[in-house]
Amino acid sequence: MPQVASRGRGRRTINEINMVPFIDVMLVLLIIFMVTAPLITPSMIDLPSIGKAAKQPDQVIQIVISKDDQLELKIKENTKPVQLGALAAEVKNAQGPGDAAATANTAVVISADKTVKYETVVKVMDSLQRAGIARVGLSVQMVN
């Protein structure tokens, strides 16, 4: 209910907002935030780090995925197109005979255009994993 001022002849209402309750609420909220802010611990994300391998791979087999989802198998200077179904067999043949030490030190690198769907890259990685190929990496371009 507005207050009534009785000065002089008539009565008139005072149209002012009482700011004291508003200021009290704001000070209480400020104190609550000041007390709880130090208690909130920032979340830490433990990202993996990379380092140099102890031994460089003997052979690098590169799988190139172009813009139109075409796969190419690149071994040294030789490049040949390959289908997804035959990719694992081709990589196994490129790694050489069944010598476990030689195939363990052969790296497979996937290079994909940045406009390629993520699903295509995952399908290639899944195909290689199902074939038992252990060392699979992704090629990226470093930006300075």
C-alpha positions in Angstrom: 0.0 0.0 0.0 1.5 3.3 -1.0 2.4 5.7 1.8 0.4 8.9 2.2 2.2 12.2 2.8 0.2 14.8 4.6 1.9 18.1 3.9 -0.2 21.1 3.6 -3.8 21.0 2.3 -4.1 17.7 0.5 -3.0 14.1 0.7 -0.9 12.7 -2.0 0.8 9.3 -2.5 4.6 8.8 -2.7 5.5 6.9 -5.9 9.0 5.7 -4.8 10.3 2.2 -4.7 11.8 1.1 -1.4 15.3 -0.1 -2.3 16.4 -1.4 1.1 14.9 -4.9 0.7 16.4 -5.2 -2.8 19.8 -4.2 -1.5 19.5 -6.7 1.4 18.7 -9.6 -0.9 21.6 -8.7 -3.3 24.1 -8.5 -0.4 23.0 -11.9 0.9 23.4 -13.4 -2.6 26.8 -11.8 -2.9 28.0 -13.3 0.4 26.7 -16.7 -0.6 28.6 -16.6 -3.9 31.7 -15.4 -2.2 31.6 -18.2 0.3 30.8 -21.0 -2.2 33.1 -19.9 -5.1 36.3 -21.2 -3.5 34.7 -24.5 -2.7 34.0 -25.3 -6.3 36.9 -27.1 -7.8 37.5 -26.7 -11.5 37.2 -29.9 -13.5 40.5 -31.2 -14.8 40.7 -33.2 -18.0 43.6 -35.5 -18.3 44.5 -35.4 -22.0 46.8 -38.0 -23.5 50.2 -36.9 -24.6 52.3 -38.1 -27.4 55.9 -38.6 -27.6 58.5 -40.0 -30.0 58.5 -43.7 -30.4 61.5 -45.6 -29.2 62.0 -47.1 -32.7 60.8 -45.7 -35.9 58.6 -48.0 -38.0 60.3 -50.0 -40.7 57.5 -49.5 -43.1 54.6 -47.0 -43.3 51.5 -48.0 -45.1 49.2 -45.0 -45.8 45.5 -45.2 -46.5 44.2 -42.1 -48.2 40.5 -41.3 -48.0 39.5 -38.7 -50.6 36.6 -36.2 -50.6 34.4 -38.6 -52.5 35.1 -41.5 -50.0 37.4 -43.3 -52.4 40.2 -45.3 -50.7 43.8 -45.5 -51.9 46.6 -47.6 -50.5 49.9 -45.9 -50.6 53.1 -48.0 -50.0 56.3 -46.0 -50.4 55.8 -44.5 -53.9 53.1 -46.9 -55.1 49.5 -45.9 -55.0 46.6 -48.1 -55.9 42.8 -47.8 -55.3 41.2 -50.3 -53.0 37.7 -51.1 -51.8 36.8 -51.2 -48.1 36.1 -54.9 -48.1 39.5 -55.8 -49.5 41.4 -53.1 -47.5 42.4 -55.4 -44.6 43.7 -58.1 -46.9 45.7 -55.6 -48.9 47.3 -54.2 -45.8 48.1 -57.6 -44.5 49.7 -58.5 -47.9 51.7 -55.2 -47.8 53.0 -55.9 -44.4 54.7 -59.0 -45.7 54.9 -62.6 -44.6 53.7 -63.7 -41.2 56.8 -62.6 -39.3 55.3 -61.1 -36.1 58.3 -58.8 -35.5 58.1 -57.3 -38.9 54.4 -56.8 -38.9 54.5 -55.3 -35.4 56.9 -52.6 -36.6 54.8 -51.6 -39.6 52.7 -48.6 -39.1 49.4 -47.9 -40.8 48.5 -44.2 -41.2 45.0 -43.0 -42.2 45.0 -39.7 -44.1 41.5 -38.3 -44.7 40.3 -35.1 -46.3 38.7 -32.8 -43.6 35.4 -32.9 -45.4 35.1 -36.7 -45.2 32.5 -38.0 -42.8 33.7 -39.3 -39.5 31.8 -42.5 -40.1 34.0 -43.4 -43.1 37.2 -43.0 -41.1 35.7 -45.2 -38.3 34.7 -47.8 -40.8 38.3 -48.0 -42.1 39.7 -48.2 -38.6 37.2 -50.9 -37.6 38.1 -52.9 -40.7 41.8 -52.7 -39.8 41.1 -53.6 -36.2 39.0 -56.6 -37.1 41.9 -57.9 -39.2 44.3 -57.7 -36.2 46.4 -54.7 -37.4 47.7 -53.1 -34.2 49.6 -49.9 -35.1 47.0 -47.6 -36.7 47.3 -43.8 -36.6 45.7 -40.7 -38.0 47.6 -38.2 -40.0 47.0 -34.6 -39.2 48.2 -31.3 -40.5 50.0 -29.1 -38.0 48.9 -25.5 -37.9 51.3 -22.8 -36.7 
